Amino acid sequence: MRDTPAEATKLSELSSHQKKSGLAAWLGWFFDGLDLHLYTLVATVFVAELLMVKEADPDVGRYGSYIQAAFLLGWALGGAFFGIIGDRLGRSRTLVLTILTYALFTGLSFFAENWWQLMIFRFLAALGIGGEWAVGASLLSETWPKKWRPWIAAVLQCAVNFGILAAIAGVFLLQKVPGYEPRWVFLIGVLPAFVTLWIRKEVPETAEWSAEKGKREAPSMMGLFGRDIRRTTFIASTLCAISLTGHWCFMFWQQAFIRSHPEVIARSLDKASVVATALFCVISASVVGNFASGWAAHRFGYRRALAAFFGVYFVLMALTFATPWSLNQTYALYAGVGFCQGVFGLFTMALPPLFPTLLRTTGAGFSYNIGRVFAAAGTVFFGIFAKPSDFSSVLLYASILFLPAAILAMWLPTEEATS
């Protein structure tokens, strides 16, 4: 019998299928966040170790940006690749493949002996992380009640945040172990592989995908550029490209900025602890931002919520890097920026319904993850041309990207695509 999720008004009314799908997607996103930030937490020190130079050496920033760019590129390609597989093979089975991919190659990063080996492993791990986003979003879009979607988006985004916090905690604990080496953190990334055993056994395919698959084969990716859907594809892809470039410039280079903060240098503070504290401020605040953006979407609609949050993102990020602040003030401003990052959770439920069922993971994955290509280029650009002592200018310029993102958000379609 086919689920009718729109009839459920409270948790107790959800079917077993819906609950299992929700848990599977949440766990997938949790481990996304975990594997996603293991590298950023040790990027500077580990890359310096692989290059056999000091952390302040310009090559650390340059090669570190290459590795991060490869990761973002892999994320983009993974979203497109696994999006196609998800529309053909099914949501549940593809979810298993994506998690296994990023768990395996994050773990293999432990064995990297030079920077290009680490770059390859991060690229391959990113294929799975990018794919999991599209598959998990479509899985819940097709199983949970429509009116719950803004809150589902918030809960899913929180899973990523909790995963990042878990990465921070894991790295912090490992640093206390005698003989600690930065490469150890990548072994934490193997843990998600065990979740796939449960998903494969307990989470069935969605009724909507099964019904459509029985009628006809999924169209090719070129279907995204058909007459009826290409405008949606273009607007969604451009919006994601602009906003994610600005976002990832902050997420990657903020740790370099905080490590070189005058107060950190003058007081000889432990840089690893400072970086962890800064990221904790960002991620903790983003949990609140997830639900704030969900409320805004529920109250005013996705377009206005996206536009408002991107506008505030610009203001706070520009304020953070336009003028010097004390370390504690910087932490507080980082939290403000983190609050605005809750906006990215809205894409989870806003994008999939814009595309037909058999193009849903392909369309959502392509649109969202194409931003990783531009973010990768931006990361490399700033890594090459930024002076180690002037990351504030890099981040200030990156903040400007949120202005056109706020404008473009108002052009998103308001009605869902039909099957």
Rosetta blueprint (number, residue, H / E / L):
1 M L
2 R L
3 D L
4 T L
5 P H
6 A H
7 E H
8 A L
9 T L
10 K L
11 L H
12 S H
13 E H
14 L L
15 S L
16 S H
17 H H
18 Q H
19 K H
20 K H
21 S H
22 G H
23 L H
24 A H
25 A H
26 W H
27 L H
28 G H
29 W H
30 F H
31 F H
32 D H
33 G H
34 L H
35 D H
36 L H
37 H H
38 L H
39 Y H
40 T H
41 L H
42 V H
43 A H
44 T H
45 V H
46 F H
47 V H
48 A H
49 E H
50 L H
51 L H
52 M L
53 V L
54 K L
55 E L
56 A L
57 D L
58 P H
59 D H
60 V H
61 G H
62 R H
63 Y H
64 G H
65 S H
66 Y H
67 I H
68 Q H
69 A H
70 A H
71 F H
72 L H
73 L H
74 G H
75 W H
76 A H
77 L H
78 G H
79 G H
80 A H
81 F H
82 F H
83 G H
84 I H
85 I H
86 G H
87 D H
88 R H
89 L H
90 G L
91 R H
92 S H
93 R H
94 T H
95 L H
96 V H
97 L H
98 T H
99 I H
100 L H
101 T H
102 Y H
103 A H
104 L H
105 F H
106 T H
107 G H
108 L H
109 S H
110 F H
111 F H
112 A L
113 E L
114 N L
115 W H
116 W H
117 Q H
118 L H
119 M H
120 I H
121 F H
122 R H
123 F H
124 L H
125 A H
126 A H
127 L H
128 G H
129 I H
130 G H
131 G H
132 E H
133 W H
134 A H
135 V H
136 G H
137 A H
138 S H
139 L H
140 L H
141 S H
142 E L
143 T L
144 W L
145 P L
146 K H
147 K H
148 W H
149 R H
150 P H
151 W H
152 I H
153 A H
154 A H
155 V H
156 L H
157 Q H
158 C H
159 A H
160 V H
161 N H
162 F H
163 G H
164 I H
165 L H
166 A H
167 A H
168 I H
169 A H
170 G H
171 V H
172 F H
173 L H
174 L H
175 Q L
176 K L
177 V L
178 P L
179 G L
180 Y L
181 E L
182 P H
183 R H
184 W H
185 V H
186 F H
187 L H
188 I H
189 G H
190 V H
191 L H
192 P H
193 A H
194 F H
195 V H
196 T H
197 L H
198 W H
199 I H
200 R H
201 K H
202 E H
203 V L
204 P L
205 E L
206 T L
207 A H
208 E H
209 W H
210 S H
211 A H
212 E H
213 K H
214 G H
215 K H
216 R L
217 E L
218 A L
219 P L
220 S L
221 M H
222 M H
223 G H
224 L H
225 F H
226 G L
227 R L
228 D L
229 I L
230 R H
231 R H
232 T H
233 T H
234 F H
235 I H
236 A H
237 S H
238 T H
239 L H
240 C H
241 A H
242 I H
243 S H
244 L H
245 T H
246 G H
247 H H
248 W H
249 C H
250 F H
251 M H
252 F H
253 W H
254 Q H
255 Q H
256 A H
257 F H
258 I H
259 R H
260 S L
261 H L
262 P H
263 E H
264 V H
265 I H
266 A H
267 R L
268 S L
269 L L
270 D L
271 K H
272 A H
273 S H
274 V H
275 V H
276 A H
277 T H
278 A H
279 L H
280 F H
281 C H
282 V H
283 I H
284 S H
285 A H
286 S H
287 V H
288 V H
289 G H
290 N H
291 F H
292 A H
293 S H
294 G H
295 W H
296 A H
297 A H
298 H H
299 R H
300 F H
301 G L
302 Y H
303 R H
304 R H
305 A H
306 L H
307 A H
308 A H
309 F H
310 F H
311 G H
312 V H
313 Y H
314 F H
315 V H
316 L H
317 M H
318 A H
319 L H
320 T H
321 F H
322 A H
323 T L
324 P L
325 W L
326 S L
327 L H
328 N H
329 Q H
330 T H
331 Y H
332 A H
333 L H
334 Y H
335 A H
336 G H
337 V H
338 G H
339 F H
340 C H
341 Q H
342 G H
343 V H
344 F H
345 G H
346 L H
347 F H
348 T H
349 M H
350 A H
351 L L
352 P H
353 P H
354 L H
355 F L
356 P L
357 T H
358 L H
359 L H
360 R H
361 T H
362 T H
363 G H
364 A H
365 G H
366 F H
367 S H
368 Y H
369 N H
370 I H
371 G H
372 R H
373 V H
374 F H
375 A H
376 A H
377 A H
378 G H
379 T H
380 V H
381 F H
382 F H
383 G H
384 I H
385 F H
386 A L
387 K L
388 P L
389 S L
390 D L
391 F H
392 S H
393 S H
394 V H
395 L H
396 L H
397 Y H
398 A H
399 S H
400 I L
401 L L
402 F H
403 L H
404 P H
405 A H
406 A H
407 I H
408 L H
409 A H
410 M L
411 W L
412 L L
413 P L
414 T L
415 E L
416 E L
417 A L
418 T L
419 S L
